[in-house]
Amino acid sequence: MIYLLNPHHSGSHSAWANGLASHMQDEIQLFTLPGRHWKWRMHGAATYFAELLNERPVPQLILTTDMLDLASFRGLYQHRVPTLLYMHENQLTYPWSDSDADPALGRDRHYAWINISSALAADSIAFNSEYHRSAFLLAIPNYLKQLPDYTPKNVPSRIESKSHIVSVGLDLPSLLSQIPATDPSKASKPPVLLWNHRWEYDKGPDDFLQLCRILSNRQFDFQLIILGESGRAHPRAFDDLEKEFRDRIIHFGYAKDRDEYWSLLQRATIQPVTSRQDFFGISIVEAQWAGVMPLLPNRLVFRERAAGLPLLYDDLEEFVQLVIDPPKISRSTLQQIASRYNWPNVIDSYRKWFAKSA
């Protein structure tokens, strides 16, 4: 039995944990905490899970995520069990929000240290992309220079030596496999631009708004589908999008369920991506599976997601031109790329990782 500890069970973290558990049936038992108060989860979840599991039978393996202080957990847990760390993201290279007070108060460095010490404490680590692993390892030396003295030695090499790349698995609906390679019905219509990311600063909504304004000023006809999860507060760019482009909007806001979400994805044609941070890009893979062409900034994980196709842009003008005159890539090609991340195609990589670590 494998215990999967998920301290922040919401969004992509819960989808990953639930998907892994469902595809491994009785081999995994989930222990979760609600996906809120992320800073407290990184501090307090270790104590909660250790106290809980000290009363449970000892598992063969323990799997957890970057949201857990694994070093603290291992100190509090009474049994020596191989422990695996899955890195969805990290606080070392993740950009801080302008509205977060912690950087100005000097309280932002501790969360990165939790990720580093957790990686050191783990028996084995998996990153969700090669970009993520490289970015994390390359950022460690500069981070350690900020510490006053007695810093740990050879940290990047120690972490790299026990690291793997294990993709996120996605539940891609099988009905989409019947989408034809071309869709002539859309040829005479204006392109439908898609936003299906979280409504947060790190996804670059201001850049998306700027793109829409430029296209409108150039008299380029387009429509919009704006999806994604919005918290109690969201960037003003979304209010401006709704106000300025009301006549172009097909849908604006969170889809009521997954069926509506996938239905709306299939109505889109182009996904202009403006994210300033992405360690994997679930929303991009989902859009590709629906036959939507992503246009990607030439940075971060997007070089991996482009899969050698002419989908990358280097500057704003190139971005605009790609939207106006996108590359000719069939829907079947986009689907084939996305299918690599379907759960049935990645579950064996998890089984192999677990077998090596047991």
RASUL-V460724 format. One record per pair of residues at least 24 apart in sequence whose C-alpha atoms are under 6 Angstrom apart, sorted by the first residue. I is the first residue (numbers start at 0). J is the second residue. Records with the same first field share a line. If there is no record, write none. Layout:
I = J + J
This chain:
0 = 26 + 27 + 58 + 59
1 = 27 + 58 + 59 + 60 + 61
2 = 27 + 28 + 61
3 = 29 + 62 + 63
4 = 30 + 31 + 63
5 = 31 + 63
6 = 31 + 32
7 = 32 + 33 + 34
8 = 32 + 33 + 34
9 = 34
41 = 66 + 67 + 68
45 = 72
49 = 75 + 76
68 = 113 + 117
69 = 117
70 = 117 + 120
82 = 121 + 122
83 = 121 + 122 + 123 + 124
84 = 124
85 = 124 + 125
86 = 126
123 = 161
124 = 162
125 = 162 + 163 + 164 + 165
126 = 164
127 = 164 + 165 + 166 + 167
128 = 164
130 = 300
131 = 278
168 = 340 + 341 + 342
169 = 340 + 341 + 342
170 = 341
171 = 341
180 = 329 + 330 + 331
189 = 220 + 221
190 = 221 + 268
191 = 221 + 222 + 223 + 267 + 268
192 = 223 + 269 + 270
193 = 224 + 267 + 270
194 = 225 + 226
195 = 226 + 227
196 = 227
197 = 227 + 228
198 = 228 + 229 + 233
201 = 275 + 276
202 = 274 + 275
203 = 273 + 274 + 275
204 = 236
205 = 236
222 = 247 + 248
223 = 247 + 248 + 249
224 = 249 + 250
225 = 250 + 251
226 = 252 + 253
227 = 253
228 = 253
264 = 289
265 = 289
269 = 293
284 = 337
287 = 333 + 334 + 337
288 = 334 + 337
290 = 330
